[in-house]
């Protein structure tokens, strides 16, 4: 029996996608749930897996081809060794929803030790493909390690990626021409749109980070023990400070829709993350309801997904305000570009020891420059300056976050 491999159902905001990579060639044997191809959209990379065991007999769409929702991209011939008893399962697996449900059912029915389960999750393994040697077929830690060693010893197929063109210039120097990814092209379009269609202005301030550094130094070990190893970072303080400031200045949390102003009664904070494919901005939903530990956990989880290319569409859409931390790369000062349709973005920078005047005395303090870019059509200069000053005061005296003053 031949099964068509179809592109997944794309969201309404994503009209089409591009075949980015084929991991299998015609004639290769494939296993159920084995990765066949990656489809790149303007926002995320979507993995396409085989719904059955069989042989890849035809590739209908090559790398670089444009596809739409549910379009056939390949065909897989089912192995003749599979009995009729599995025919119904194969037909069911032909749809993405059924495949997901079947795999979830298999995973839930498997018995694994806690250590084995942790290894399976960390290495993103399919638990149903691991043979358990424990009592009653229980999967042990050793079973997972043996499976990983066996998998790594096999030859890993290299993905088929469009080759960049190399050419010699008139002076004999080599230049390489590489197609821009859809994500990077989309980001470029949005940044250009922000510059051309908004009255963007940037205001600056600086914050003394001594209080937060002192809190981290005193409580980082206790914080980690109390919150399952979660590391206390600077970003959680800034997220909390921003949510509090946004409540006080709703115009900064608003967006422009045509000739209307949309005021949001919630704070969904986007955190700019650098990934191998380009800049993405995953969103912390209802950040005003999160504590410091939950903010740190969510940021770490979303950043890991961004690096692995596993962010879902809903995790990077929306958002009412954005924070960009160029300081992690050593940036001392910058002017961040707006993330439309949002009307403001906060730029964090490197912490630098500088001589500062305190009560008539010169002291060396750990200072950070803060930059707020905003749309002047929506936000007046007074509001922008006061908003940034509020963040400065909350960061310099974190007790204000608890007292909400």
C-alpha positions, 0 to 999 in steps of 0.5 A: 500500500502506498501512502502519500506524505502531505504537508501539515495544515498551516495556520491562516497567518502562514500562507505557504512554506518551503521545503528546507531539507530532505533527510531521506532519498528515494529508495531509503527505508523509513520507520514510523515517526522517522523524520523525513523533511523540514518545512520552513515558514515565515515563522517556524520550521515544521518537521514532517515524519513518516506515518508508516514503516516502509520505503520512500518511493517518490519525492514530489517536492524538492528542497527549495520548492514552495508548498501549501497546506496538505499538499502531497510532497512524497510517497512511501510504500508500506513494507510487505512484511507488515501484516493485515492486522496493522493495516488499520493502524497504517491508514489511521496514521496517514493523518497528522492528528491520528499519528500524534494520537497513536504515538501519545497512546503508545508513550502513555502505555509504556512503563519507564523508570524515572531516570529512563524517562528523564533521559528519553525527554532530554534526548527527544527519543521515541519511547515506543522504539526502545526495548525494555529489559526490566520486569514486565517490559519496564524501560530502564536507564541502561536500556535508554543508554544502550539505545543511544549508543546503538543509534549513534554507531549507525551512519546518520544520513546527511540532510539534502540542503541546497548548495550555495553557489561559489563564484570568482570575482574579476580579481580572482577572489572567492565569493559565496552566494547563499539563499536567505532563509524565509525567517531572516527575509521575514525579519528583514521585511518587518524591520524595514516596515517598522522604520518606514511606517512608524515615527520611531524615537529612542530615549535613554536612561541608566540603571544601577544594578548593584541591588539586583547583583546583591540579591543574586549573590545572596540568594542564588543558591537558595533560589535554585534549591527552592525552584528545582535548580532554576537559575536566578537571572537579570531578565526576570527582574526586568520582565517584572519591572516592565509588567508593573510599568506597563500597568501604569502607562497603558499607552506603552502596552497598546498597539495601533490597528489602522486608525484605531488604538488597541489598549491591552488589558494584559501584559504579554512580554516578548523576549528577543532570542538569537537562533541559528535561523535568525532573530525570533521573539517568543512570548511570555503570556500573562507575564503579570501573573508570573513570579521570578522563578516562573519567568526564568523557567519559561524564558529558558524553555522558549530559548531552548526551543528557539535554538532547536527550531522547535517553537510553535506558531502560537509561541511567537505570535502576539505580544504587547511589549518586547525586551531585547538584551544585547548586553549578553553579546557585549553591546554597551548601547544601541537603539532597538527597532520596534516589533510591529504592531507593538508601540515600544521595545526596551533594550538592555545592555552590558553591565559596565563598572563606571565612576558615578557621583553618589551624595557628592562622592565618586563611587564605582558602580555596576551600571547598565544603559537602558534604551526605549524605542517607541512610536511617537504617533502613539506615545508622547515623549513625556510618557516614554521618559516616565515609563523608562524612569519607572523601570530604572527605579524598580530595578535600582530598588527591587523592594518597590516590586513587592510593595507595588510603589 
